[in-house]
C-alpha cells in the first residue's frame, strides 16, 4: 500500500502574536511593544514572532512575551483564540499567525523592552495607538473574545487577587465591556451563579467594611 503524498505547498511562515491584558486603575490595558526591526520599525505592535522548530505554539507565545517585554511571571490565563492568515498581512511573505489571549497576574505593571524591541508599555485596550501589520484587528478580536469569556468562563476572576469585593469584580466587568453596569442587577446575577464564596473577611475603608469574596471551589475559567 502506497502513501499519498501531500501536494506541493506554498512556503508559509508560522508565527504567534499575544494580546496580553491587565487592569490598571480601573481601565483595561493591553501590553504593546515598539518594534526595533523592519518591517514596521518604530511602530507599536503586539508581542509576537516566529515559532521555532520543535516548539509548541503556547511555548512560542510565552517565549515571545518574555523576550519582548522582560515579563517573567506566567500568565494566569493563556489560550489560542484565532488564526490570522490573510495573504497580504505581512510584507515579508505568506505568514500565518496563531493569536493568543493572555491575562497577566494582578498587579503586573512594570515592563521593559526586550529582544529586538525599543520599548514595551501598557496602553488602554479600547483606545490603542496605531498598530503594525493587522494587529489592530487581532487586538479588537481579542477584546471581543475576552468579553465573551466573561459570560461563560468567569474570566474576570483572573484579573483579581485571591480575595476581592463585589464592586472590584464589577469594575473588572465594566473595564472589559467598556460600559457601566447596574450595581443591583450585577450583584444579583453574579451571586446566583454560585461561582463566589465569602472569605469570612472584610476590608475596611470609607463607610461600612466591605465583604470579601473568593472563587468558589471547583470554579474554573476554561483555560485551553
Secondary structure, DSSP 8 states (H G I E B T S, - for coil): ------------EEEEEEEEEEEETTEEEEEEEEE-SSSSTT-EEEEEEE--TT--HHHHHHHHHHHHH---S--SEEEEEEEE--TTS-TTS-EEEEEEEEE--TT-------TTEEEEEEEEGGG---BSTTHHHHHHHHHHHHHHHHHHS-GGGGGS-SSB-HHHHHHHHHHHHTS---HHHHHHHHHHTT-EEEEEEEE--SSS-EEEEEE-TT------
